């Protein structure tokens, strides 16, 4: 009797399954890597914008801090790739002589980055 | 009984074809990934020389002191968008003039001068693109320095403000 040799259906399906797993895993890894790289890049841009704004906030006298605009004062061209985004500056009196200034940037669906500075009343001494 | 052994030519070609397609897909994805890498500012900031320049320059501006703070010239250099001259207080208590020169594409050179004579030189090479300078003004405060750099796609990758501190 001539016996035909070849792959059975189970073997074929198993091979396809292995191939599918390899391709799917590779794709998932690449997609995740790209996503994280994009997130890290966005964070680098936002961090620079926050740090630049902090340079101004650090040097404003204690009393005028209350009159700070609730939007960023610095040039935000570096955040262009993140448009649309929103910025916010919030000043809170924690206790007498201590204020917190929280700067935040929101972009994308739900991404937000914040930087908080604590300012104390030095009694008029210039600590810029 | 005639027992066949091994794969037929057709089977081998078929298996190689599938393997080839898989390799092709992975190669395309890797190439695309590398292309994406270059577009992100992260790639720019990852450059070790960029970090060195940023940290050293931040330190210099932070330590800038009146004398004047930004001298008009030092050695052969004058203040431009590509050259920054700062009068910097050293930890020793003595001050010296520091020149940052970004005029050569891909390099950043820091030179120090004392009484007109050059004392030291440090150069960062292989920077992804040219760095440029601007002034940053906060009312009633000394001028700050704004350092800018664009990546190869023309997108701002570095925009950092350095402000002198009180001494």
Interface residues (C-beta under 8 A of the other chain):
Chain A: X1 X2 X3 X5 X19 X22 X23 X26 X27 X30 X33 X34 X37 X38 X40 X41 X44 X45 X48 X49 X51 X52 X55 X56 X58 X59 X74 X75 X77 X78 X80 X81 X126 X127 X128
Chain B: X1 X2 X3 X4 X18 X22 X25 X26 X29 X33 X36 X37 X40 X41 X42 X45 X136 X138 X141 X142 X144 X155 X156 X158 X159 X160 X161 X162 X163 X165 X166
